Amino acid sequence: MRVLLVTLTDLLPYALTKVLNPSLEYCAIVVDDATVAKNMLKDVKPLQNLIYPFYELKECIQNFHYDVVICYSFGHDTFESNLRRYGVSKNKLVNLVSLHSHENFLLERALRYYSEYAGEFEMFATGMSYTECGLEPQNFKLKLFNFGRGTQDLYYDYKIAQFVFTHAGGGRKNLLLSTR
């Protein structure tokens, strides 16, 4: 798998040694300070030659073949928003900080729970925080499972609905869908 890594320079050593699999094949590593990053990797010549400054991110996205773009930065939404603006699709973008968030853990647990007990639910809801906080399953006559999460976008609403209908719901015809 060819990876285009986008990270802050001070996170680079940790990302390469503790977070990511060392055997990944990198096409480029884009950082905020390329000079410092190259110095950090002075003993790792193959990686040192793959370091690019953040201002060359667009060109790296356009000119390199990659299977996935891994973004690793804390509190720097600029990285992810630029990746999206430069045409990186959601299917190829992984933000490592987002993967280990409390919300993702809860969603994964909810999907696992739903897949085990899908037969008990007659309806599900998905959406952003309005759905998450505004729907109380106990107030419905039909048994509702609420997949709503804050800042969830339509793409993930779709993926959750797809999961419910294909994997857990078994194509049940009486399953009702409630969205935005």
Secondary structure, 3 states (H helix, E strand, C coil): CEEEEEECHHHHHHHHHHHCCCCCEEEEEEECCHHHHHHHCCCCHHHHCCEEEHHHHHHHHHHCCCCEEEEECCCCHHHHHHHHHCCCCHHHEEEHHHHCCHHHHHHHHHHHHHHHHHHHCCEEECCCHHHHHHCCHHHCCCCEEECCCCCCCHHHHHHHHHHHHHHHCCCCCCCEEECC
